[in-house]
Amino acid sequence: MKPVISGKLTKRFLMSLETGQYIVSNVCNQEDGRFEPCFREKVLPLKDREKQWQRIKSACADGRLCNVLGSEMDCEAYIKSLPIPGQ
């Protein structure tokens, strides 16, 4: 699954995204033998993005690379395509 856009996850970048897209951080944790992004969420309406930005910072995903996908189905397919650790 190819991202719509990739870039550094800054507040400006977040504010430029379309509502309804999905952000997936390139920073991953290993869970149950798979890589799991430390942050992934649907892009909220502009009025709610300050709170979303705080969650991004809490996940230590701010300033790091991320991918933006167009739908929940694309987001799930992208996450499932992440490599299995050690392979």
C-alpha positions as CSV (number, residue, x, y, z in Angstrom):
1,M,0.0,0.0,0.0
2,K,1.6,3.3,-1.1
3,P,1.0,6.3,1.1
4,V,-0.7,9.4,-0.2
5,I,2.2,11.5,1.2
6,S,5.2,11.0,3.5
7,G,6.9,13.6,5.5
8,K,8.2,14.9,8.8
9,L,5.3,15.0,11.4
10,T,5.3,18.6,12.4
11,K,2.4,20.7,13.6
12,R,2.4,22.6,10.3
13,F,2.3,19.3,8.4
14,L,-0.6,18.0,10.6
15,M,-2.5,21.2,10.0
16,S,-2.1,20.9,6.2
17,L,-3.6,17.4,6.0
18,E,-7.2,16.7,4.9
19,T,-9.7,15.7,7.5
20,G,-10.3,11.9,7.3
21,Q,-6.9,10.9,6.1
22,Y,-4.8,8.5,8.3
23,I,-1.4,9.3,9.9
24,V,0.9,6.4,10.6
25,S,4.2,7.1,12.3
26,N,7.4,5.4,11.1
27,V,8.4,5.0,14.7
28,C,7.3,1.5,15.7
29,N,7.2,-0.7,18.7
30,Q,7.4,-4.5,18.6
31,E,4.1,-6.1,19.7
32,D,3.1,-9.8,19.4
33,G,5.9,-10.5,16.9
34,R,5.0,-7.5,14.6
35,F,5.9,-3.9,14.3
36,E,3.2,-1.5,15.5
37,P,3.3,2.2,14.8
38,C,3.6,4.3,18.0
39,F,1.0,6.6,16.6
40,R,-1.8,6.1,14.1
41,E,-5.0,8.1,13.9
42,K,-7.5,9.5,11.6
43,V,-6.9,13.2,10.9
44,L,-9.4,15.1,12.9
45,P,-11.2,18.4,11.9
46,L,-9.1,21.5,12.3
47,K,-10.8,22.5,15.6
48,D,-9.7,19.2,17.2
49,R,-6.1,19.1,15.9
50,E,-4.4,20.9,18.8
51,K,-5.5,17.9,21.1
52,Q,-4.4,15.5,18.3
53,W,-1.0,17.3,18.2
54,Q,-0.6,16.7,22.0
55,R,-1.2,13.0,21.5
56,I,1.4,12.9,18.7
57,K,3.9,14.6,21.1
58,S,3.0,12.2,23.9
59,A,3.7,9.2,21.6
60,C,7.1,10.8,20.7
61,A,6.1,10.8,17.0
62,D,6.6,14.6,16.6
63,G,9.4,15.6,14.3
64,R,9.7,12.0,13.0
65,L,8.8,10.6,9.6
66,C,5.2,9.5,9.0
67,N,3.0,8.3,6.2
68,V,-0.4,9.6,5.4
69,L,-3.0,7.2,3.9
70,G,-6.3,7.9,2.3
71,S,-8.6,5.5,4.1
72,E,-8.9,3.2,7.1
73,M,-8.7,0.2,4.8
74,D,-5.4,1.6,3.3
75,C,-4.1,2.3,6.8
76,E,-4.8,-1.3,8.0
77,A,-3.3,-2.8,4.8
78,Y,-0.1,-0.6,5.2
79,I,0.3,-1.7,8.8
80,K,-0.1,-5.4,7.9
81,S,2.6,-4.9,5.2
82,L,5.2,-3.8,7.8
83,P,8.0,-6.4,8.2
84,I,8.0,-9.0,10.9
85,P,10.9,-8.3,13.2
86,G,13.9,-10.6,12.6
87,Q,12.9,-11.5,9.1
